[in-house]
Amino acid sequence: MQRYLITGASRGIGRAIALKLAAPDRKLFLVGRDQEALVEVFTEVEAAGATPEILVCDLTSPQALEDMVSTLGDEPLDLLVNNAGTATVKPYDDVTLEEWQDALALNVTAPFLLTQKLAPRMPAGASIVNILSVAAKTGFPGWSSYCACKFALEGFSQSIRAELRDKGVRVINVYPAATATDIWDEIDGDWPRDKMMAPEETAEAVAYALSRPASVLVEDITVGGLGGNL
């Protein structure tokens, strides 16, 4: 049975990826902070034939992350999806140090720690999928901390890709444009969600990249919508 770990699996893109990848021969570790929401995803994943397991974890806490990883045991992991993220949207001079550090902790440090701890137990043919953003390639006004995080994750992803290639572990980066998820509930402003992509579009891209033969590299996928990037 293949073993997949998906962060931020309780809603949005993470939930869509979990449902897309759910299959009878797969065990899905669903990581998030909202247990109630994770239970709902658990039910849907189980109905699709997969074997789900909920891992409630605050990924901004290195100790909590390490404790969570220890529960996985020593069995190989076939897929790590670094999807969990947060966004602070305001002029750069209004961003507090706490907000800056919180964004880095979840968007950059958590993927780093998870990769560092889990990649060594990933066999040839396994994959790491990093959900980045078009904000990893373009700076947007008011999005300084978010863009900084995604640019940082982009650099990290490219480096580990080079380091893991000889081991046969693929590193796949996905760059969605604005996606209609709950994250916008926490962001001030009038955002046209009706013009944004659905989370399922990114999940389809992830599934496509993973479906390629191990000898085929689909390393970067940009997923956009007719409504533009933001």
PEZI-V487380 format. One record per residue. RES is the residue in one letter. PSI is psi in whole degrees, 0 to 359 (none if undefined). OMEGA is omega in whole degrees, -180 to 180 (999 if undefined). Layout:
# PEZI-V487380
res->RES psi->PSI omega->OMEGA
res->RES psi->PSI omega->OMEGA
This chain:
# PEZI-V487380
res->M psi->130 omega->178
res->Q psi->147 omega->-176
res->R psi->121 omega->-178
res->Y psi->140 omega->174
res->L psi->127 omega->-176
res->I psi->120 omega->178
res->T psi->155 omega->-177
res->G psi->37 omega->-172
res->A psi->357 omega->-173
res->S psi->339 omega->-177
res->R psi->175 omega->173
res->G psi->223 omega->-176
res->I psi->319 omega->-180
res->G psi->316 omega->177
res->R psi->316 omega->-179
res->A psi->321 omega->179
res->I psi->316 omega->180
res->A psi->315 omega->-179
res->L psi->323 omega->180
res->K psi->324 omega->-175
res->L psi->353 omega->-179
res->A psi->126 omega->180
res->A psi->158 omega->-174
res->P psi->336 omega->-177
res->D psi->20 omega->-174
res->R psi->141 omega->170
res->K psi->125 omega->-177
res->L psi->120 omega->173
res->F psi->116 omega->-176
res->L psi->111 omega->-174
res->V psi->133 omega->177
res->G psi->181 omega->-179
res->R psi->339 omega->-175
res->D psi->98 omega->-175
res->Q psi->320 omega->-178
res->E psi->316 omega->179
res->A psi->323 omega->179
res->L psi->326 omega->178
res->V psi->321 omega->178
res->E psi->316 omega->178
res->V psi->320 omega->176
res->F psi->312 omega->-178
res->T psi->317 omega->-179
res->E psi->319 omega->180
res->V psi->318 omega->179
res->E psi->322 omega->179
res->A psi->333 omega->179
res->A psi->358 omega->175
res->G psi->352 omega->180
res->A psi->169 omega->177
res->T psi->103 omega->-178
res->P psi->156 omega->172
res->E psi->131 omega->-179
res->I psi->132 omega->174
res->L psi->99 omega->179
res->V psi->122 omega->-175
res->C psi->137 omega->171
res->D psi->101 omega->-174
res->L psi->350 omega->176
res->T psi->349 omega->178
res->S psi->111 omega->179
res->P psi->323 omega->-179
res->Q psi->317 omega->178
res->A psi->321 omega->178
res->L psi->315 omega->-180
res->E psi->320 omega->178
res->D psi->320 omega->179
res->M psi->315 omega->180
res->V psi->324 omega->-179
res->S psi->336 omega->180
res->T psi->347 omega->-177
res->L psi->343 omega->-177
res->G psi->192 omega->-175
res->D psi->3 omega->180
res->E psi->151 omega->180
res->P psi->150 omega->175
res->L psi->128 omega->-175
res->D psi->340 omega->-179
res->L psi->133 omega->170
res->L psi->121 omega->176
res->V psi->109 omega->176
res->N psi->96 omega->-175
res->N psi->329 omega->-175
res->A psi->137 omega->-180
res->G psi->169 omega->178
res->T psi->158 omega->-179
res->A psi->132 omega->170
res->T psi->119 omega->-175
res->V psi->108 omega->178
res->K psi->163 omega->177
res->P psi->145 omega->-174
res->Y psi->326 omega->-177
res->D psi->358 omega->174
res->D psi->351 omega->-179
res->V psi->124 omega->179
res->T psi->161 omega->178
res->L psi->322 omega->179
res->E psi->316 omega->179
res->E psi->319 omega->179
res->W psi->313 omega->-178
res->Q psi->324 omega->178
res->D psi->319 omega->179
res->A psi->315 omega->179
res->L psi->321 omega->-177
res->A psi->316 omega->-177
res->L psi->318 omega->-173
res->N psi->335 omega->-174
res->V psi->306 omega->-175
res->T psi->319 omega->-180
res->A psi->312 omega->176
res->P psi->322 omega->177
res->F psi->309 omega->-178
res->L psi->318 omega->180
res->L psi->317 omega->179
res->T psi->316 omega->-179
res->Q psi->322 omega->-176
res->K psi->330 omega->-172
res->L psi->329 omega->-178
res->A psi->322 omega->-180
res->P psi->338 omega->-180
res->R psi->14 omega->180
res->M psi->128 omega->-178
res->P psi->169 omega->173
res->A psi->136 omega->-177
res->G psi->349 omega->177
res->A psi->168 omega->-177
res->S psi->148 omega->168
res->I psi->124 omega->179
res->V psi->121 omega->177
res->N psi->120 omega->176
res->I psi->105 omega->-179
res->L psi->239 omega->-178
res->S psi->159 omega->170
res->V psi->342 omega->177
res->A psi->359 omega->172
res->A psi->353 omega->-176
res->K psi->341 omega->-176
res->T psi->136 omega->175
res->G psi->138 omega->180
res->F psi->139 omega->180
res->P psi->133 omega->-179
res->G psi->355 omega->-176
res->W psi->30 omega->-172
res->S psi->313 omega->-177
res->S psi->321 omega->180
res->Y psi->314 omega->179
res->C psi->319 omega->178
res->A psi->317 omega->179
res->C psi->314 omega->-176
res->K psi->324 omega->174
res->F psi->320 omega->179
res->A psi->316 omega->179
res->L psi->326 omega->176
res->E psi->312 omega->180
res->G psi->317 omega->178
res->F psi->316 omega->-178
res->S psi->317 omega->-180
res->Q psi->323 omega->-179
res->S psi->313 omega->-179
res->I psi->331 omega->176
res->R psi->315 omega->179
res->A psi->325 omega->-178
res->E psi->328 omega->-174
res->L psi->351 omega->-175
res->R psi->316 omega->-179
res->D psi->337 omega->178
res->K psi->348 omega->-180
res->G psi->16 omega->177
res->V psi->122 omega->-179
res->R psi->142 omega->174
res->V psi->115 omega->-174
res->I psi->125 omega->178
res->N psi->130 omega->179
res->V psi->132 omega->-174
res->Y psi->86 omega->179
res->P psi->147 omega->167
res->A psi->187 omega->-177
res->A psi->131 omega->-175
res->T psi->137 omega->-176
res->A psi->90 omega->178
res->T psi->177 omega->-179
res->D psi->347 omega->-178
res->I psi->332 omega->-178
res->W psi->343 omega->177
res->D psi->335 omega->-176
res->E psi->2 omega->-176
res->I psi->125 omega->179
res->D psi->147 omega->177
res->G psi->169 omega->-180
res->D psi->98 omega->-175
res->W psi->129 omega->-175
res->P psi->79 omega->-176
res->R psi->334 omega->-179
res->D psi->343 omega->178
res->K psi->357 omega->-178
res->M psi->165 omega->176
res->M psi->158 omega->171
res->A psi->148 omega->178
res->P psi->330 omega->-178
res->E psi->335 omega->179
res->E psi->318 omega->177
res->T psi->321 omega->177
res->A psi->321 omega->178
res->E psi->320 omega->179
res->A psi->318 omega->179
res->V psi->314 omega->-179
res->A psi->321 omega->179
res->Y psi->312 omega->-179
res->A psi->319 omega->-179
res->L psi->337 omega->-177
res->S psi->348 omega->179
res->R psi->150 omega->177
res->P psi->154 omega->-176
res->A psi->334 omega->-179
res->S psi->354 omega->-178
res->V psi->128 omega->-178
res->L psi->116 omega->169
res->V psi->94 omega->-166
res->E psi->335 omega->-177
res->D psi->123 omega->178
res->I psi->120 omega->174
res->T psi->126 omega->-178
res->V psi->116 omega->-177
res->G psi->170 omega->177
res->G psi->163 omega->-179
res->L psi->341 omega->-179
res->G psi->356 omega->-179
res->G psi->187 omega->-173
res->N psi->320 omega->-178
res->L psi->none omega->999
